[in-house]
Amino acid sequence: MTITANLTWTSNGAVSTFSFADSMKCQSALAHNVGTSVTTFASVTGSTSALVDVSTLTASIGVFDNVVTVTSAFSSACIGA
């Protein structure tokens, strides 16, 4: 499938940032997860070949970064196997 877009981006410059860190431990295994995402939303005008009869178009650009560190394999008991 090919989608053709002819759009004009009108952003107010607002950027949303989300950061997280979490850990999971079961028996001797530990997983640590950290990440961030940055997103900006904007209204757009124009057309796309995949959308018809749409009066308002909204678009976003986002970047997501995630790093997971696992110290050892989780046992079958930890993952429900």
Long-range contacts (C-beta under 8 A, 24 or more apart in sequence): 1-50, 2-49, 3-48, 3-49, 3-50, 4-48, 4-49, 5-46, 5-47, 5-48, 5-49, 6-46, 6-47, 6-48, 7-44, 7-45, 7-46, 7-47, 7-48, 7-57, 7-59, 8-44, 8-45, 8-46, 9-42, 9-44, 9-59, 10-42, 10-43, 10-44, 10-45, 11-40, 11-41, 11-42, 12-42, 13-40, 14-40, 14-41, 15-39, 15-40, 16-40, 16-41, 26-74, 26-75, 26-77, 26-78, 27-74, 27-75, 27-77, 27-78, 28-71, 28-72, 29-70, 29-71, 29-72, 29-73, 29-74, 29-75, 29-78, 30-70, 30-71, 30-72, 31-68, 31-69, 31-70, 31-71, 31-74, 32-68, 32-69, 33-66, 33-67, 33-68, 33-69, 34-66, 34-67, 35-64, 35-65, 35-66, 35-67, 36-64, 36-65, 37-62, 37-63, 37-64, 37-65, 38-62, 38-63, 39-63
